Amino acid sequence: MGGRILVVEDNALLAIELAQALEGAGFDVAGPALTVAQSMAQIEKSGCDAAVLDISLRGETSEPVARELRARGIPFITMTGYARTQQPAAFEGAPTFTKPVAMEQVIGELQRCLRARAG
Protein backbone atom coordinates (compact mmCIF):
# COMPACT_ATOMS: atom_id res chain seq x y z
CA MET A 1 0.00 0.00 0.00
CA GLY A 2 1.54 3.29 -1.11
CA GLY A 3 0.39 6.82 -0.69
CA ARG A 4 1.70 10.37 -0.81
CA ILE A 5 3.51 11.18 2.45
CA LEU A 6 4.44 14.71 3.48
CA VAL A 7 7.76 14.78 5.33
CA VAL A 8 8.24 17.78 7.65
CA GLU A 9 11.71 17.65 9.19
CA ASP A 10 14.31 20.41 9.64
CA ASN A 11 17.28 18.06 10.07
CA ALA A 12 18.44 17.62 6.46
CA LEU A 13 20.17 14.27 7.00
CA LEU A 14 17.20 12.77 8.83
CA ALA A 15 14.80 14.19 6.23
CA ILE A 16 16.76 12.54 3.42
CA GLU A 17 17.02 9.25 5.30
CA LEU A 18 13.29 9.27 5.99
CA ALA A 19 12.39 10.19 2.40
CA GLN A 20 14.59 7.40 1.03
CA ALA A 21 13.13 4.85 3.45
CA LEU A 22 9.58 5.86 2.52
CA GLU A 23 10.31 5.72 -1.21
CA GLY A 24 11.92 2.31 -0.73
CA ALA A 25 8.70 1.14 0.94
CA GLY A 26 6.63 2.26 -2.05
CA PHE A 27 5.43 5.66 -0.87
CA ASP A 28 5.49 8.85 -2.93
CA VAL A 29 7.22 11.54 -0.84
CA ALA A 30 6.15 15.18 -0.72
CA GLY A 31 8.96 17.36 0.58
CA PRO A 32 10.90 17.19 2.73
CA ALA A 33 9.62 20.51 4.02
CA LEU A 34 11.90 22.30 6.47
CA THR A 35 9.48 24.99 7.72
CA VAL A 36 5.79 25.52 8.41
CA ALA A 37 5.54 27.75 5.32
CA GLN A 38 7.06 25.07 3.07
CA SER A 39 4.77 22.45 4.61
CA MET A 40 1.62 24.49 4.05
CA ALA A 41 2.67 25.28 0.46
CA GLN A 42 3.25 21.57 -0.19
CA ILE A 43 -0.21 20.68 1.20
CA GLU A 44 -1.85 23.31 -1.01
CA LYS A 45 0.20 22.40 -4.10
CA SER A 46 -0.04 18.63 -4.17
CA GLY A 47 -1.75 17.42 -1.00
CA CYS A 48 -0.86 14.22 0.82
CA ASP A 49 -2.42 11.06 2.17
CA ALA A 50 -0.51 11.15 5.47
CA ALA A 51 2.40 13.02 7.03
CA VAL A 52 5.41 12.63 9.29
CA LEU A 53 5.94 15.75 11.39
CA ASP A 54 8.91 16.83 13.44
CA ILE A 55 7.35 19.03 16.13
CA SER A 56 10.26 21.46 16.55
CA LEU A 57 11.32 23.27 13.38
CA ARG A 58 14.11 25.81 13.91
CA GLY A 59 12.36 28.25 16.21
CA GLU A 60 8.78 27.29 15.37
CA THR A 61 6.61 24.24 15.84
CA SER A 62 4.73 22.30 13.20
CA GLU A 63 1.50 22.88 15.15
CA PRO A 64 -0.14 24.89 12.30
CA VAL A 65 0.59 21.98 9.96
CA ALA A 66 -0.95 19.49 12.40
CA ARG A 67 -4.08 21.66 12.68
CA GLU A 68 -4.37 21.90 8.88
CA LEU A 69 -3.95 18.15 8.44
CA ARG A 70 -6.61 17.45 11.11
CA ALA A 71 -9.00 19.89 9.40
CA ARG A 72 -8.53 17.95 6.16
CA GLY A 73 -8.88 14.55 7.83
CA ILE A 74 -5.31 13.57 6.95
CA PRO A 75 -3.52 11.32 9.45
CA PHE A 76 -0.05 12.17 10.70
CA ILE A 77 2.59 10.82 13.02
CA THR A 78 5.28 12.70 14.88
CA MET A 79 8.99 12.08 15.27
CA THR A 80 10.31 14.26 18.04
CA GLY A 81 12.60 14.77 20.97
CA TYR A 82 9.67 16.23 22.95
CA ALA A 83 8.14 14.25 25.79
CA ARG A 84 4.39 13.65 25.36
CA THR A 85 3.66 16.19 28.12
CA GLN A 86 5.64 18.88 26.24
CA GLN A 87 3.71 18.50 22.99
CA PRO A 88 1.20 21.16 21.94
CA ALA A 89 -2.46 20.10 21.99
CA ALA A 90 -2.64 19.85 18.17
CA PHE A 91 -0.55 16.66 18.36
CA GLU A 92 -2.74 14.92 20.95
CA GLY A 93 -3.72 11.42 19.89
CA ALA A 94 -1.23 11.24 17.03
CA PRO A 95 1.19 8.32 17.06
CA THR A 96 4.52 9.62 18.37
CA PHE A 97 8.02 8.27 17.98
CA THR A 98 10.91 9.58 20.04
CA LYS A 99 14.08 10.23 18.05
CA PRO A 100 16.07 8.29 17.12
CA VAL A 101 13.55 5.86 15.66
CA ALA A 102 13.82 2.84 13.39
CA MET A 103 12.43 3.67 9.96
CA GLU A 104 10.62 0.32 9.88
CA GLN A 105 8.48 1.50 12.81
CA VAL A 106 7.58 4.73 11.00
CA ILE A 107 6.72 2.86 7.80
CA GLY A 108 4.57 0.35 9.69
CA GLU A 109 2.65 3.08 11.49
CA LEU A 110 2.06 5.02 8.25
CA GLN A 111 0.72 1.87 6.60
CA ARG A 112 -1.60 1.35 9.58
CA CYS A 113 -2.81 4.98 9.40
CA LEU A 114 -3.51 4.71 5.68
CA ARG A 115 -5.42 1.42 6.09
CA ALA A 116 -7.51 2.99 8.89
CA ARG A 117 -8.23 6.04 6.74
CA ALA A 118 -9.29 3.87 3.79
CA GLY A 119 -11.71 2.07 6.12
Buried (B, 14 or more C-beta within 10 A) or exposed (E): EEBBBBBBBBBEEBBEEBBEBBEEBEBEBBBBBBBBEBBBEBBEEEEBBBBBBBBBBEEBBBBBBBBBBBEEEBBBBBBBEBEEEEBEEBBEEBBBBEEEBEBEEBBEBBBBBBEEEEE
